[in-house]
Amino acid sequence: MKLDELLTSRRISFERLHHRPAYTAQRMAQLLHVPGQEVAKTVLLRTDEGYVMSVLPANYQVDLEQVRQCLGAEWVQLASEAEMDRLFPDCERGAMPPFGSLYHLQTLVDDSLAEDDQIVFEAQNHEEAIRMAYCDYEALEHPRKGHFAHKC
């Protein structure tokens, strides 16, 4: 199921934002004139128990050791581009939306992202974004929350 179909079927209010191609969350934030704190970037991780979609503000970095502790995992690594291509065939490389449930993956959200009323994220390609209320995102996705990122 495509992301917009999911949001529409659940009657979630969202806004589609078009922009010039952007290949990083920080660049997308600049093009859309949105603070990096409000842009949710998705980082695919591989753990001893499988893949996890981590979601954090664009101006933050993942701390793999903190993710490991948060999940109680033995080890955590960044997934490869080939793994992203395989797991997200309907997305341009690196443009995964923060909905692990669409791909049967656990979603882990950094606490700092929950501080904002709205979030903006890539809509499965590098030229569109979606803006929606964070509370709607959380109610739909039911992500696990934790502290695993720090400002760049």
C-alpha positions, 0 to 999 in steps of 0.5 A: 500500500502506498503511503498516501493511500494509507493516510487517506484510508485512515482519514489522516490529514496531510499536506503534500509538498513538492520541491526541487530534488533533495537527497538529504533531509537537511537539504529538503528542510532548506528547500522547504524552509522548514526547521531541521528539527521538524523534518523526520529522516529515516535511517535503516538499521540492521540488528541481531534481531532484524531490521529497524527503521529509526526516525529522527530529526534531520539535524540529528545523528543516530548513535548506534550504541544508544540504539543498541541499548534502547533495543536490548540488541547485541549489535546494531549497524547501518544497513547498506544501500542494497538492503534499502533497495531490497526492502523498499522497492516502491521508494527511491533509494534513501527516500523511505517514509517513517512508517516501518509498519508499511514494510513489516519493520519495527519503527523506533522514533527519537524522543526529540522528534515528538517535541514538535506539533508537525513533522515533514518527511519524504514521500517515497521520492526525492521531490515530494514531502508530506507534512502531518501532525506528529500526534497523527503519525504516532497514533497511526504508526505506534512507534517505539520511542527512545533517546538514541540521537544527538544534534549534529 
